[in-house]
Amino acid sequence: MSVSASPLERVTVTMPAELVAGIDRVERNRSRFIAEAVRHELKRRQRQELLRSLEEPHPDSLITAELGLENWSQGLPAGDLNLLDPSAGVPLQWSGEQGWQEPDA
């Protein structure tokens, strides 16, 4: 992924000298290294937030889960009905103790 693919913005970052020296030992372009590290951390935090949201879903999504996707989709406006194909996914049910689980066969 190229940093120059989007508009660039200059920022000033203050960090310990030994951290800067460590960057300089492994990378000639500090900006590229820091941008890559920040991208990596942002992705890590997004994954962490997704996992947290799966463990503790928003109350509105619990209502949807209780209804079931098919029943929920029936409440959509007529033009939006083709957005969902309940038969295309894997059936899941929410358990407060175990999170999202496939129903027992």
Chimera marker file (.cmm) of the C-alpha trace (Angstrom):
<marker_set name="trace">
<marker id="1" x="0.000" y="0.000" z="0.000" r="1" g="1" b="0" radius="0.5"/>
<marker id="2" x="1.466" y="3.321" z="-1.022" r="1" g="1" b="0" radius="0.5"/>
<marker id="3" x="1.418" y="6.306" z="1.313" r="1" g="1" b="0" radius="0.5"/>
<marker id="4" x="1.220" y="8.640" z="-1.689" r="1" g="1" b="0" radius="0.5"/>
<marker id="5" x="-2.091" y="7.063" z="-2.806" r="1" g="1" b="0" radius="0.5"/>
<marker id="6" x="-3.932" y="9.567" z="-0.626" r="1" g="1" b="0" radius="0.5"/>
<marker id="7" x="-3.240" y="13.200" z="0.227" r="1" g="1" b="0" radius="0.5"/>
<marker id="8" x="-0.336" y="13.634" z="2.613" r="1" g="1" b="0" radius="0.5"/>
<marker id="9" x="-0.421" y="15.690" z="5.772" r="1" g="1" b="0" radius="0.5"/>
<marker id="10" x="2.606" y="16.706" z="7.809" r="1" g="1" b="0" radius="0.5"/>
<marker id="11" x="2.469" y="15.993" z="11.557" r="1" g="1" b="0" radius="0.5"/>
<marker id="12" x="4.965" y="16.510" z="14.332" r="1" g="1" b="0" radius="0.5"/>
<marker id="13" x="5.494" y="13.548" z="16.625" r="1" g="1" b="0" radius="0.5"/>
<marker id="14" x="7.648" y="13.592" z="19.747" r="1" g="1" b="0" radius="0.5"/>
<marker id="15" x="9.150" y="10.288" z="20.840" r="1" g="1" b="0" radius="0.5"/>
<marker id="16" x="12.096" y="9.054" z="22.884" r="1" g="1" b="0" radius="0.5"/>
<marker id="17" x="15.509" y="9.313" z="21.170" r="1" g="1" b="0" radius="0.5"/>
<marker id="18" x="16.167" y="5.569" z="21.533" r="1" g="1" b="0" radius="0.5"/>
<marker id="19" x="12.932" y="4.838" z="19.638" r="1" g="1" b="0" radius="0.5"/>
<marker id="20" x="14.001" y="7.127" z="16.793" r="1" g="1" b="0" radius="0.5"/>
<marker id="21" x="17.427" y="5.459" z="16.763" r="1" g="1" b="0" radius="0.5"/>
<marker id="22" x="15.752" y="2.053" z="16.568" r="1" g="1" b="0" radius="0.5"/>
<marker id="23" x="13.711" y="3.200" z="13.566" r="1" g="1" b="0" radius="0.5"/>
<marker id="24" x="16.829" y="4.554" z="11.888" r="1" g="1" b="0" radius="0.5"/>
<marker id="25" x="18.594" y="1.202" z="12.344" r="1" g="1" b="0" radius="0.5"/>
<marker id="26" x="15.926" y="-0.670" z="10.377" r="1" g="1" b="0" radius="0.5"/>
<marker id="27" x="14.489" y="1.900" z="7.952" r="1" g="1" b="0" radius="0.5"/>
<marker id="28" x="15.895" y="4.861" z="6.044" r="1" g="1" b="0" radius="0.5"/>
<marker id="29" x="12.493" y="6.491" z="5.590" r="1" g="1" b="0" radius="0.5"/>
<marker id="30" x="11.103" y="7.324" z="9.050" r="1" g="1" b="0" radius="0.5"/>
<marker id="31" x="7.807" y="8.606" z="7.670" r="1" g="1" b="0" radius="0.5"/>
<marker id="32" x="7.147" y="5.405" z="5.754" r="1" g="1" b="0" radius="0.5"/>
<marker id="33" x="8.045" y="3.279" z="8.785" r="1" g="1" b="0" radius="0.5"/>
<marker id="34" x="5.801" y="5.270" z="11.138" r="1" g="1" b="0" radius="0.5"/>
<marker id="35" x="2.914" y="5.310" z="8.647" r="1" g="1" b="0" radius="0.5"/>
<marker id="36" x="3.203" y="1.523" z="8.274" r="1" g="1" b="0" radius="0.5"/>
<marker id="37" x="3.309" y="1.065" z="12.062" r="1" g="1" b="0" radius="0.5"/>
<marker id="38" x="0.258" y="3.289" z="12.531" r="1" g="1" b="0" radius="0.5"/>
<marker id="39" x="-1.667" y="1.403" z="9.817" r="1" g="1" b="0" radius="0.5"/>
<marker id="40" x="-0.800" y="-1.868" z="11.538" r="1" g="1" b="0" radius="0.5"/>
<marker id="41" x="-1.950" y="-0.547" z="14.927" r="1" g="1" b="0" radius="0.5"/>
<marker id="42" x="-5.194" y="0.844" z="13.503" r="1" g="1" b="0" radius="0.5"/>
<marker id="43" x="-5.998" y="-2.543" z="11.935" r="1" g="1" b="0" radius="0.5"/>
<marker id="44" x="-5.173" y="-4.286" z="15.221" r="1" g="1" b="0" radius="0.5"/>
<marker id="45" x="-7.494" y="-1.967" z="17.137" r="1" g="1" b="0" radius="0.5"/>
<marker id="46" x="-10.278" y="-2.431" z="14.568" r="1" g="1" b="0" radius="0.5"/>
<marker id="47" x="-9.990" y="-6.220" z="14.945" r="1" g="1" b="0" radius="0.5"/>
<marker id="48" x="-9.968" y="-5.818" z="18.722" r="1" g="1" b="0" radius="0.5"/>
<marker id="49" x="-13.113" y="-3.656" z="18.575" r="1" g="1" b="0" radius="0.5"/>
<marker id="50" x="-14.827" y="-6.160" z="16.271" r="1" g="1" b="0" radius="0.5"/>
<marker id="51" x="-14.044" y="-8.992" z="18.681" r="1" g="1" b="0" radius="0.5"/>
<marker id="52" x="-15.332" y="-6.885" z="21.579" r="1" g="1" b="0" radius="0.5"/>
<marker id="53" x="-18.543" y="-6.128" z="19.694" r="1" g="1" b="0" radius="0.5"/>
<marker id="54" x="-19.028" y="-9.829" z="18.976" r="1" g="1" b="0" radius="0.5"/>
<marker id="55" x="-18.579" y="-10.630" z="22.657" r="1" g="1" b="0" radius="0.5"/>
<marker id="56" x="-20.845" y="-7.779" z="23.786" r="1" g="1" b="0" radius="0.5"/>
<marker id="57" x="-23.235" y="-6.973" z="20.919" r="1" g="1" b="0" radius="0.5"/>
<marker id="58" x="-25.132" y="-3.706" z="20.798" r="1" g="1" b="0" radius="0.5"/>
<marker id="59" x="-28.640" y="-4.083" z="22.294" r="1" g="1" b="0" radius="0.5"/>
<marker id="60" x="-30.223" y="-3.304" z="18.894" r="1" g="1" b="0" radius="0.5"/>
<marker id="61" x="-28.399" y="-6.235" z="17.302" r="1" g="1" b="0" radius="0.5"/>
<marker id="62" x="-29.732" y="-8.523" z="20.040" r="1" g="1" b="0" radius="0.5"/>
<marker id="63" x="-33.259" y="-7.636" z="18.940" r="1" g="1" b="0" radius="0.5"/>
<marker id="64" x="-32.324" y="-8.562" z="15.365" r="1" g="1" b="0" radius="0.5"/>
<marker id="65" x="-30.774" y="-11.810" z="16.581" r="1" g="1" b="0" radius="0.5"/>
<marker id="66" x="-33.905" y="-12.689" z="18.559" r="1" g="1" b="0" radius="0.5"/>
<marker id="67" x="-36.091" y="-12.017" z="15.512" r="1" g="1" b="0" radius="0.5"/>
<marker id="68" x="-33.870" y="-13.977" z="13.173" r="1" g="1" b="0" radius="0.5"/>
<marker id="69" x="-32.529" y="-12.577" z="9.916" r="1" g="1" b="0" radius="0.5"/>
<marker id="70" x="-35.430" y="-13.805" z="7.822" r="1" g="1" b="0" radius="0.5"/>
<marker id="71" x="-38.085" y="-12.297" z="10.103" r="1" g="1" b="0" radius="0.5"/>
<marker id="72" x="-36.100" y="-9.073" z="10.410" r="1" g="1" b="0" radius="0.5"/>
<marker id="73" x="-35.747" y="-8.780" z="6.629" r="1" g="1" b="0" radius="0.5"/>
<marker id="74" x="-39.517" y="-9.034" z="6.233" r="1" g="1" b="0" radius="0.5"/>
<marker id="75" x="-39.796" y="-5.668" z="8.006" r="1" g="1" b="0" radius="0.5"/>
<marker id="76" x="-37.647" y="-3.908" z="5.400" r="1" g="1" b="0" radius="0.5"/>
<marker id="77" x="-39.197" y="-1.642" z="2.754" r="1" g="1" b="0" radius="0.5"/>
<marker id="78" x="-40.211" y="-3.538" z="-0.400" r="1" g="1" b="0" radius="0.5"/>
<marker id="79" x="-37.302" y="-2.167" z="-2.464" r="1" g="1" b="0" radius="0.5"/>
<marker id="80" x="-34.745" y="-3.428" z="0.071" r="1" g="1" b="0" radius="0.5"/>
<marker id="81" x="-35.888" y="-7.058" z="0.245" r="1" g="1" b="0" radius="0.5"/>
<marker id="82" x="-33.401" y="-8.217" z="-2.376" r="1" g="1" b="0" radius="0.5"/>
<marker id="83" x="-30.475" y="-7.077" z="-0.194" r="1" g="1" b="0" radius="0.5"/>
<marker id="84" x="-30.654" y="-10.212" z="1.956" r="1" g="1" b="0" radius="0.5"/>
<marker id="85" x="-30.632" y="-13.885" z="1.135" r="1" g="1" b="0" radius="0.5"/>
<marker id="86" x="-31.150" y="-15.713" z="4.457" r="1" g="1" b="0" radius="0.5"/>
<marker id="87" x="-30.425" y="-19.060" z="2.791" r="1" g="1" b="0" radius="0.5"/>
<marker id="88" x="-26.917" y="-17.903" z="1.776" r="1" g="1" b="0" radius="0.5"/>
<marker id="89" x="-25.500" y="-17.763" z="5.300" r="1" g="1" b="0" radius="0.5"/>
<marker id="90" x="-24.897" y="-20.098" z="8.202" r="1" g="1" b="0" radius="0.5"/>
<marker id="91" x="-27.639" y="-20.097" z="10.857" r="1" g="1" b="0" radius="0.5"/>
<marker id="92" x="-26.418" y="-18.711" z="14.192" r="1" g="1" b="0" radius="0.5"/>
<marker id="93" x="-28.043" y="-17.990" z="17.504" r="1" g="1" b="0" radius="0.5"/>
<marker id="94" x="-26.905" y="-15.719" z="20.309" r="1" g="1" b="0" radius="0.5"/>
<marker id="95" x="-26.105" y="-17.126" z="23.726" r="1" g="1" b="0" radius="0.5"/>
<marker id="96" x="-25.268" y="-14.693" z="26.508" r="1" g="1" b="0" radius="0.5"/>
<marker id="97" x="-22.826" y="-17.222" z="27.940" r="1" g="1" b="0" radius="0.5"/>
<marker id="98" x="-21.145" y="-18.401" z="24.728" r="1" g="1" b="0" radius="0.5"/>
<marker id="99" x="-21.734" y="-15.649" z="22.140" r="1" g="1" b="0" radius="0.5"/>
<marker id="100" x="-22.753" y="-16.483" z="18.561" r="1" g="1" b="0" radius="0.5"/>
<marker id="101" x="-23.113" y="-20.232" z="18.070" r="1" g="1" b="0" radius="0.5"/>
<marker id="102" x="-24.444" y="-22.548" z="15.389" r="1" g="1" b="0" radius="0.5"/>
<marker id="103" x="-27.702" y="-24.065" z="16.642" r="1" g="1" b="0" radius="0.5"/>
<marker id="104" x="-27.552" y="-27.703" z="17.741" r="1" g="1" b="0" radius="0.5"/>
<marker id="105" x="-28.509" y="-29.965" z="14.857" r="1" g="1" b="0" radius="0.5"/>
<link id1="1" id2="2" r="1" g="1" b="0" radius="0.2"/>
<link id1="2" id2="3" r="1" g="1" b="0" radius="0.2"/>
<link id1="3" id2="4" r="1" g="1" b="0" radius="0.2"/>
<link id1="4" id2="5" r="1" g="1" b="0" radius="0.2"/>
<link id1="5" id2="6" r="1" g="1" b="0" radius="0.2"/>
<link id1="6" id2="7" r="1" g="1" b="0" radius="0.2"/>
<link id1="7" id2="8" r="1" g="1" b="0" radius="0.2"/>
<link id1="8" id2="9" r="1" g="1" b="0" radius="0.2"/>
<link id1="9" id2="10" r="1" g="1" b="0" radius="0.2"/>
<link id1="10" id2="11" r="1" g="1" b="0" radius="0.2"/>
<link id1="11" id2="12" r="1" g="1" b="0" radius="0.2"/>
<link id1="12" id2="13" r="1" g="1" b="0" radius="0.2"/>
<link id1="13" id2="14" r="1" g="1" b="0" radius="0.2"/>
<link id1="14" id2="15" r="1" g="1" b="0" radius="0.2"/>
<link id1="15" id2="16" r="1" g="1" b="0" radius="0.2"/>
<link id1="16" id2="17" r="1" g="1" b="0" radius="0.2"/>
<link id1="17" id2="18" r="1" g="1" b="0" radius="0.2"/>
<link id1="18" id2="19" r="1" g="1" b="0" radius="0.2"/>
<link id1="19" id2="20" r="1" g="1" b="0" radius="0.2"/>
<link id1="20" id2="21" r="1" g="1" b="0" radius="0.2"/>
<link id1="21" id2="22" r="1" g="1" b="0" radius="0.2"/>
<link id1="22" id2="23" r="1" g="1" b="0" radius="0.2"/>
<link id1="23" id2="24" r="1" g="1" b="0" radius="0.2"/>
<link id1="24" id2="25" r="1" g="1" b="0" radius="0.2"/>
<link id1="25" id2="26" r="1" g="1" b="0" radius="0.2"/>
<link id1="26" id2="27" r="1" g="1" b="0" radius="0.2"/>
<link id1="27" id2="28" r="1" g="1" b="0" radius="0.2"/>
<link id1="28" id2="29" r="1" g="1" b="0" radius="0.2"/>
<link id1="29" id2="30" r="1" g="1" b="0" radius="0.2"/>
<link id1="30" id2="31" r="1" g="1" b="0" radius="0.2"/>
<link id1="31" id2="32" r="1" g="1" b="0" radius="0.2"/>
<link id1="32" id2="33" r="1" g="1" b="0" radius="0.2"/>
<link id1="33" id2="34" r="1" g="1" b="0" radius="0.2"/>
<link id1="34" id2="35" r="1" g="1" b="0" radius="0.2"/>
<link id1="35" id2="36" r="1" g="1" b="0" radius="0.2"/>
<link id1="36" id2="37" r="1" g="1" b="0" radius="0.2"/>
<link id1="37" id2="38" r="1" g="1" b="0" radius="0.2"/>
<link id1="38" id2="39" r="1" g="1" b="0" radius="0.2"/>
<link id1="39" id2="40" r="1" g="1" b="0" radius="0.2"/>
<link id1="40" id2="41" r="1" g="1" b="0" radius="0.2"/>
<link id1="41" id2="42" r="1" g="1" b="0" radius="0.2"/>
<link id1="42" id2="43" r="1" g="1" b="0" radius="0.2"/>
<link id1="43" id2="44" r="1" g="1" b="0" radius="0.2"/>
<link id1="44" id2="45" r="1" g="1" b="0" radius="0.2"/>
<link id1="45" id2="46" r="1" g="1" b="0" radius="0.2"/>
<link id1="46" id2="47" r="1" g="1" b="0" radius="0.2"/>
<link id1="47" id2="48" r="1" g="1" b="0" radius="0.2"/>
<link id1="48" id2="49" r="1" g="1" b="0" radius="0.2"/>
<link id1="49" id2="50" r="1" g="1" b="0" radius="0.2"/>
<link id1="50" id2="51" r="1" g="1" b="0" radius="0.2"/>
<link id1="51" id2="52" r="1" g="1" b="0" radius="0.2"/>
<link id1="52" id2="53" r="1" g="1" b="0" radius="0.2"/>
<link id1="53" id2="54" r="1" g="1" b="0" radius="0.2"/>
<link id1="54" id2="55" r="1" g="1" b="0" radius="0.2"/>
<link id1="55" id2="56" r="1" g="1" b="0" radius="0.2"/>
<link id1="56" id2="57" r="1" g="1" b="0" radius="0.2"/>
<link id1="57" id2="58" r="1" g="1" b="0" radius="0.2"/>
<link id1="58" id2="59" r="1" g="1" b="0" radius="0.2"/>
<link id1="59" id2="60" r="1" g="1" b="0" radius="0.2"/>
<link id1="60" id2="61" r="1" g="1" b="0" radius="0.2"/>
<link id1="61" id2="62" r="1" g="1" b="0" radius="0.2"/>
<link id1="62" id2="63" r="1" g="1" b="0" radius="0.2"/>
<link id1="63" id2="64" r="1" g="1" b="0" radius="0.2"/>
<link id1="64" id2="65" r="1" g="1" b="0" radius="0.2"/>
<link id1="65" id2="66" r="1" g="1" b="0" radius="0.2"/>
<link id1="66" id2="67" r="1" g="1" b="0" radius="0.2"/>
<link id1="67" id2="68" r="1" g="1" b="0" radius="0.2"/>
<link id1="68" id2="69" r="1" g="1" b="0" radius="0.2"/>
<link id1="69" id2="70" r="1" g="1" b="0" radius="0.2"/>
<link id1="70" id2="71" r="1" g="1" b="0" radius="0.2"/>
<link id1="71" id2="72" r="1" g="1" b="0" radius="0.2"/>
<link id1="72" id2="73" r="1" g="1" b="0" radius="0.2"/>
<link id1="73" id2="74" r="1" g="1" b="0" radius="0.2"/>
<link id1="74" id2="75" r="1" g="1" b="0" radius="0.2"/>
<link id1="75" id2="76" r="1" g="1" b="0" radius="0.2"/>
<link id1="76" id2="77" r="1" g="1" b="0" radius="0.2"/>
<link id1="77" id2="78" r="1" g="1" b="0" radius="0.2"/>
<link id1="78" id2="79" r="1" g="1" b="0" radius="0.2"/>
<link id1="79" id2="80" r="1" g="1" b="0" radius="0.2"/>
<link id1="80" id2="81" r="1" g="1" b="0" radius="0.2"/>
<link id1="81" id2="82" r="1" g="1" b="0" radius="0.2"/>
<link id1="82" id2="83" r="1" g="1" b="0" radius="0.2"/>
<link id1="83" id2="84" r="1" g="1" b="0" radius="0.2"/>
<link id1="84" id2="85" r="1" g="1" b="0" radius="0.2"/>
<link id1="85" id2="86" r="1" g="1" b="0" radius="0.2"/>
<link id1="86" id2="87" r="1" g="1" b="0" radius="0.2"/>
<link id1="87" id2="88" r="1" g="1" b="0" radius="0.2"/>
<link id1="88" id2="89" r="1" g="1" b="0" radius="0.2"/>
<link id1="89" id2="90" r="1" g="1" b="0" radius="0.2"/>
<link id1="90" id2="91" r="1" g="1" b="0" radius="0.2"/>
<link id1="91" id2="92" r="1" g="1" b="0" radius="0.2"/>
<link id1="92" id2="93" r="1" g="1" b="0" radius="0.2"/>
<link id1="93" id2="94" r="1" g="1" b="0" radius="0.2"/>
<link id1="94" id2="95" r="1" g="1" b="0" radius="0.2"/>
<link id1="95" id2="96" r="1" g="1" b="0" radius="0.2"/>
<link id1="96" id2="97" r="1" g="1" b="0" radius="0.2"/>
<link id1="97" id2="98" r="1" g="1" b="0" radius="0.2"/>
<link id1="98" id2="99" r="1" g="1" b="0" radius="0.2"/>
<link id1="99" id2="100" r="1" g="1" b="0" radius="0.2"/>
<link id1="100" id2="101" r="1" g="1" b="0" radius="0.2"/>
<link id1="101" id2="102" r="1" g="1" b="0" radius="0.2"/>
<link id1="102" id2="103" r="1" g="1" b="0" radius="0.2"/>
<link id1="103" id2="104" r="1" g="1" b="0" radius="0.2"/>
<link id1="104" id2="105" r="1" g="1" b="0" radius="0.2"/>
</marker_set>
